[in-house]
């Protein structure tokens, strides 16, 4: 067996849980399969599988190697299939994104994509923590906020406007702030995962200014934060799309509009910079068109081709 065949055999061994079943699937004898697996372990310099008379068990090195090799094989298979099928989207599109953004925008985009491309199966996972795309075998993650990890393959989609807002009833009780320093007398409603903690940075003439806010209510869910703001618990920093209807209905009002906070970056993260499957490229085209209709969204210039 050549190197690629040995890699496919290893994947089959993991999926089938048996060397003999993997050998049958690939149409080779068990002695040849055993020899090929040993050759693969010699190539990578690590034991990948622990063998016993009853079962095979992946080592930690084997688990990590399988996660990486599975992604590589999927890319190779899709590249071959696209050449044979006119570059049509195919396979499974595994997406990750933040919960509320996913419920409001990413989910509908995935449904529309599936309707347009029924030969693609969509798997959408929504959570507010970051995931290792390679370990998860995922194709794409939509992320909010700055990305400082140099190992991440990122495509900037644009920015989302953020506003400092509060309920009119709350402001009647505590007073309307006229300058950033006045915010120190107010209570904050904020996302519990903010890396800046209680510090709030606002635009100011000639630069920026930072104030510390005492938190009254914290949550890791954007819809819950919106409910807390409408419920007159304090002042909070939120993306415009989350509260646009509340602003129109005057359930919430903007605070210190002359001192705007910096917008939030929106990015697409993919596992590899070298090959992007057609299903991912087509989904990003669709997602970008839908993002253009999101209140407060400014799209990034198209990437050079």
C-alpha positions in Angstrom: 0.0 0.0 0.0 1.1 3.5 -0.7 1.0 6.3 2.0 -2.5 7.4 1.0 -3.9 3.9 1.1 -2.4 3.4 4.5 -4.1 6.6 5.7 -7.4 5.4 4.4 -6.9 2.0 6.1 -6.2 3.7 9.4 -9.4 5.7 9.0 -11.4 2.6 8.3 -9.9 0.8 11.4 -11.0 3.7 13.6 -14.5 3.9 12.1 -15.1 0.1 12.0 -13.3 -0.7 15.3 -11.7 -3.7 13.8 -8.7 -4.4 11.6 -10.4 -7.3 9.9 -13.5 -5.4 9.1 -11.5 -2.5 7.7 -9.5 -4.9 5.6 -12.7 -6.4 4.2 -14.1 -3.0 3.4 -11.0 -2.1 1.4 -10.7 -5.5 -0.3 -7.3 -6.5 1.2 -6.2 -9.4 3.3 -5.8 -9.0 7.1 -2.0 -9.7 7.1 -1.5 -7.0 4.4 -3.7 -4.6 6.4 -1.7 -5.3 9.6 1.5 -4.8 7.8 0.3 -1.5 6.3 -0.9 -0.2 9.7 2.5 -1.0 11.2 4.2 0.8 8.3 2.0 3.9 9.0 3.0 3.9 12.7 6.6 3.6 11.6 6.2 6.6 9.2 4.7 8.9 11.9 7.0 7.6 14.7 4.2 6.9 17.1 1.9 4.0 18.2 -1.6 4.8 16.9 -3.5 1.8 17.9 -3.3 -0.6 20.9 -4.1 -4.2 19.7 -5.6 -7.0 21.8 -7.2 -10.2 20.9 -10.7 -8.7 21.3 -10.5 -5.0 20.4 -8.5 -2.1 19.0 -8.0 1.0 21.1 -6.8 4.4 19.8 -3.9 5.9 21.7 -3.9 9.7 22.4 -1.5 10.1 19.5 -3.8 8.0 17.3 -6.8 10.1 18.3 -5.1 13.3 17.3 -3.8 11.8 14.1 -7.2 10.6 13.1 -8.8 14.0 13.7 -6.2 15.6 11.4 -6.1 12.9 8.8 -9.9 12.6 8.6 -10.0 16.3 7.6 -7.3 15.8 5.0 -9.0 12.8 3.4 -12.3 14.7 3.3 -10.6 17.6 1.4 -9.0 15.2 -1.1 -12.3 13.3 -1.7 -14.2 16.5 -2.2 -11.7 17.9 -4.5 -11.9 14.8 -6.7 -15.7 14.8 -6.6 -15.9 18.4 -7.6 -13.7 17.8 -10.6 -16.0 15.0 -11.6 -19.2 16.8 -10.9 -18.7 20.3 -12.2 -17.7 22.0 -9.0 -21.2 21.5 -7.4 -21.6 21.8 -3.6 -21.7 18.3 -2.0 -20.9 16.5 1.3 -21.8 17.7 4.8 -21.6 21.4 5.7 -20.7 21.5 9.4 -21.2 25.0 10.8 -20.6 26.6 14.2 -21.8 30.0 15.4 -22.9 32.1 18.4 -26.3 31.2 19.9 -28.4 34.3 19.3 -26.7 35.4 16.1 -27.2 31.8 14.9 -30.9 31.7 15.9 -31.7 35.0 14.1 -29.4 34.9 11.1 -27.1 31.9 10.7 -29.9 29.4 11.1 -32.1 30.9 8.4 -29.1 31.1 6.1 -28.4 27.4 6.6 -32.1 26.5 5.9 -32.0 28.6 2.7 -28.7 27.0 1.7 -30.1 23.5 2.2 -33.1 24.3 0.1 -30.9 25.5 -2.7 -28.5 22.6 -2.5 -30.4 19.5 -1.3 -27.4 17.3 -2.1 -25.6 19.0 0.8 -26.4 18.0 4.4 -26.2 20.9 6.9 -25.2 20.4 10.5 -25.4 23.6 12.6 -24.1 23.8 16.1 -24.8 27.0 18.1 -22.7 27.8 21.2 -21.0 30.9 22.6 -17.6 29.3 23.1 -14.9 28.8 20.4 -14.3 25.3 19.0 -11.3 23.7 17.4 -12.6 23.2 13.8 -10.1 20.5 13.0 -10.8 18.5 16.1 -14.6 18.8 15.5 -14.3 18.0 11.8 -16.1 21.3 11.1 -16.0 23.4 7.9 -16.8 26.9 9.2 -17.3 29.0 12.3 -18.8 32.5 12.5 -17.1 34.4 15.3 -17.8 37.8 16.9 -15.0 40.0 18.3 -11.4 40.4 17.6 -9.3 37.3 16.8 -5.8 37.3 18.1 -4.9 33.7 17.6 -2.3 33.7 14.7 -3.0 30.0 14.0 -6.6 30.6 13.0 -7.5 30.9 9.3 -9.8 33.9 9.3 -11.8 35.8 6.7 -13.1 39.1 7.8 -16.8 39.6 7.0 -17.3 43.0 8.4 -18.3 44.9 11.6 -21.5 45.2 13.6 -22.4 48.5 15.2 -22.7 48.5 18.9 -24.8 50.8 21.1 -24.9 51.7 24.8 -28.6 51.5 25.7 -31.0 51.6 28.7 -34.7 51.6 29.3 -36.3 55.1 29.7 -37.7 54.1 33.1 -34.3 53.3 34.4 -32.8 56.6 33.2 -35.7 58.5 34.8 -34.7 56.9 38.2 -31.0 57.4 38.0 -30.6 60.4 35.6 -29.5 60.6 32.0 -25.7 60.6 31.7 -24.2 63.6 29.8 -20.6 62.5 29.7 -18.8 59.1 30.1 -17.8 59.9 33.7 -21.4 60.0 34.6 -21.7 56.3 33.9 -19.9 55.5 37.1 -23.2 56.2 39.0 -25.1 53.7 36.9 -25.4 49.9 37.0 -24.4 47.7 34.1 -26.0 44.8 32.3 -23.3 43.0 30.5 -22.2 39.8 28.8 -20.3 37.6 31.3 -17.7 36.6 28.8 -16.4 40.1 28.0 -12.5 40.0 28.1 -12.5 43.6 29.3 -14.6 42.8 32.3 -16.3 45.9 33.8 -14.3 48.3 31.7 -16.2 50.1 29.0 -14.4 52.0 26.2 -16.2 54.7 24.3 -15.2 57.0 21.5 -14.3 60.5 22.5 -13.0 63.7 20.9 -9.3 63.1 20.0 -9.3 59.4 21.0 -11.2 57.1 23.4 -12.1 57.1 27.1 -12.6 54.1 29.4 -14.9 53.9 32.4 -15.6 51.2 35.0 -19.2 50.1 35.4 -20.6 48.3 38.4 -22.4 45.2 37.1 -26.0 44.6 38.2 -26.8 41.7 35.9 -24.5 39.3 33.9 -25.4 36.6 31.5 -23.7 34.6 28.7 -26.9 34.9 26.6 -27.7 37.9 24.5 -31.5 37.5 24.6 -31.4 37.4 28.4 -29.3 40.6 28.5 -31.9 42.3 26.2 -34.6 41.2 28.6 -32.6 42.6 31.6 -32.2 46.0 29.8 -35.9 46.2 28.9 -36.6 45.3 32.5 -34.8 48.4 33.7 -31.9 46.7 35.4 -29.2 49.0 34.0 -27.2 50.2 31.0 -25.7 47.8 28.5 -23.5 47.5 25.4 -25.2 45.5 22.7 -25.2 45.1 18.9 -27.7 47.2 17.2 -29.5 44.2 15.6 -30.3 42.8 19.0 -32.3 45.9 20.1 -33.4 47.5 16.9 -37.1 46.8 17.5 -36.8 48.0 21.1 -35.3 51.3 19.9 -38.1 51.8 17.4 -40.7 51.0 20.1 -38.9 53.2 22.6 -38.6 50.3 25.1 -34.8 51.2 25.0 -33.0 54.4 24.1 -29.4 55.1 23.1 -27.2 56.4 25.9 -24.3 58.9 25.1 -24.7 58.7 21.3 -21.9 61.3 21.0 -19.5 58.8 22.4 -20.0 55.7 20.3 -18.3 52.4 21.2 -16.1 50.6 18.7 -18.0 48.2 16.4 -17.7 44.4 16.8 -15.7 42.4 14.2 -17.5 39.5 12.4 -15.3 36.8 11.0 -15.5 33.5 9.3 -13.0 30.9 10.5 -12.0 27.9 8.4 -9.7 24.9 9.0 -7.4 25.5 6.1 -6.0 28.4 4.1 -5.1 26.1 1.1 -8.4 24.6 0.2 -12.0 25.8 0.7 -14.7 23.3 -0.3 -17.3 24.6 -2.7 -20.0 24.1 -0.1 -18.2 26.6 2.2 -17.6 29.1 -0.5 -21.2 29.0 -1.6 -22.5 29.3 1.9 -20.3 32.3 2.6 -21.7 34.0 -0.5 -25.2 33.4 0.8 -24.4 34.4 4.4 -22.7 37.6 3.2 -25.8 38.7 1.3 -28.0 38.0 4.4 -25.6 39.9 6.7 -25.9 42.9 4.4 -29.5 43.2 5.6 -28.6 43.0 9.3 -29.2 46.3 11.2 -25.9 48.0 11.9 -23.8 45.6 9.8 -21.0 47.0 7.6 -19.6 44.4 5.2 -15.8 44.2 4.6 -14.6 44.9 1.0 -14.5 41.7 -1.2 -11.4 39.7 -0.9 -9.1 40.0 -3.9 -9.4 37.1 -6.4 
